[in-house]
Amino acid sequence: MAPVNFPIKVALLGAGIFAKEAHLPVLTSNPGVFQLVAVYSKSEASAQSVVDILPAGHPHAKPSVFHDSSAQNLEALLANPSIDAVVIALPIPLQPKIISAALAAGKHVFSEKPQAPSVAEGFALLKAYEPYEAQGLVWQVAENFRAEPAIRHGQKVVRDLIAKSGAGSEIRAFDLRTYFYNKAENKYCKTTWRANAEFQGGFVLDGGVHFLALLRAVTGLEPERVTAFTRLTESHLAPLDSVSAAIQLRNGALGTWLLYFMAPQKGAQIELNVVVSGGASGPGGMVTVKLGDDGQGHNGWVVIENLPGAEPQTTFYDNKGVEEEFLGWAKVLGGVTPGDVLPGLVNQTTVGYTEPFFNSARNALGDVALAEAVLQSGEKGGVPTQVQRVI
């Protein structure tokens, strides 16, 4: 399949919080890269609510509205030959069916995480994608944590530290701590499909794949097995809001993941510490990636390099994960040579990388596999559980 011409003609499927607050700003602030030509939601009012918040002075024509109660429905949208690609931001249980339909209609796909509510459904999607991938259709699963400049930098720091420390150096231990204060009035908690979660784990799967993507990205390692305890403490977060898990990686490294969605605090805490052992030519060290600020109240992410005998080195990064993943997808669709720029953008290399960011559906399923193993172990009261091998 030939590269897509710019601007890429995109349809946004979904009109929820993240579609409006994260996807729409990227699609509309890069008119040389994307042209939003259609918006779909279950109801007309919902789809129209996206069109109504388009920024004033946007250079492209207003997108067409598609909804279930008219001939201008999802089927009609997917049949429209002028649409190059779709961005799918729909409830988790709907994702597999819609992804399959979009691929069958010949559309490139950018789908929100997780792509499926279970590993089994994820494997079925991968199998179904094979003929479309062979035809040149591109499917990326969104994972803005993995795309964050800080997290990509953290991965590089760990990799470089192991190389610098020499033979015998490796990741030995880690701890991942994730604490939030999601009260009943939280906008995500009030979302109907989340409040009435009809998929395993509820918020633990929906949010958990972000944090497990952080772990897998920075360490560059795959999990082997887990022992986990899970619990529900607040009814509005059913079925689960708490996780305490011990995780063994394939290289033998041991670590923990603590997750609690009702920790009374301002903001959120997300912190990953990775211990790298010494080797033949260096003492190793510890690398931390966490939410933080620049010392002047500007929130984002920080990477801390803590090496023996040296003062810790801290680097701050803005939140740019959603933008990075969209622009990476666009580069692949447009056949843009690594290192070259996209049309109409000024700052395109926020982390000094020349390769475009891309999160494959198989890689994203690895996050679901780890989350599912945690949930299965928790259901069995902490019985050690193997993580299904995806990669």
Secondary structure, DSSP 4 states (H G I P E B T S, - for coil): -PPPPSSEEEEEE--SHHIIIIIHHHHHH-TTTEEEEEEEESSHHHHHHHHTTPPTT-SSPPPEEEETTSSSSHHHHHH-TT--EEEE---GGGHHHHHHHHHHTT-EEEEPSPSSSSHHHHHHHHHHHHHHHHHT--EEE--HHHH-HHHHHHHHHHHHHHHHH-TT--EEEEEEEEE-B--TTSTTTT-HHHHT--STTTHHHHHHHHHHHHHHHHH---EEEEEEEEE--SGGGTT--EEEEEEEETTS-EEEEEEESB--SSS-EEEEEEEE--BTTB--EEEEEEEEE-SSS-EEEEEEEE-TTS--EEEEE---HHHHHHHHHHHHHHTPPTT---TT-S---TTS--SPP--BHHHHHHHHHHHHHHHHHHHTTS--EEPPP--
